[in-house]
Amino acid sequence: MKKMLKAAIMTGMGVGAGVLGAGGFLAYEAIGRKAKFVPAMIGRTFSAGSPEEKSNHDERKNSYRRWLKDHKAETLHIVSKAGNKLAATYVPSGNDSDIFVFCCHGYRYNGDDEFEKEADYFYEKGYHFICIDQLASGRSEGKYIGFGYLEAEDGLQWLEYLMPNTTQGCKQCVLHVVCATKGDGK
């Protein structure tokens, strides 16, 4: 009887440890900054299939960096209430517009990569725009992403920063958000 009880307890502890371990792994993969498994599953990592694909990817990134430099993009920083240094790319319009487009990237992405295709459109329309790197993404600090809960407070801080600290002042703001998609419409 004692042997059976001991075996049952040991089995229960083994199963419990396995469940906790698997749960911890999956939780980290969902919200951890350095996760690898989940981002690969949802297509948020780049792996070039051929040298030509890698070359095209690199050229697109380099072209966007040149575009940002040519359009006087600035890197801005704020410190979140949690003490994390957050980064964003701000591109002033070429005119006296008081319209800002506030760009929030999707799951496992960053501001510049998510909105590189829209940047020229916003600029041509005469909008100032800012692409933020949310908590634990891109150039921003943080160990875990907050799935929008923590990022909402950070977004308000960014808006409070923009009002007095940008050339024209933030009077009208358009929120452009990408949710948890692959970014290619699928």
Secondary structure as UniProt FT lines:
FT   HELIX           2..31
FT   TURN            33..34
FT   HELIX           37..41
FT   TURN            42..43
FT   HELIX           51..70
FT   TURN            71..72
FT   STRAND          74..79
FT   TURN            81..82
FT   STRAND          85..91
FT   STRAND          99..104
FT   TURN            107..108
FT   HELIX           111..115
FT   TURN            116..118
FT   HELIX           119..124
FT   TURN            125..126
FT   STRAND          128..133
FT   TURN            135..136
FT   TURN            138..139
FT   TURN            147..148
FT   HELIX           149..165
FT   STRAND          172..177
//
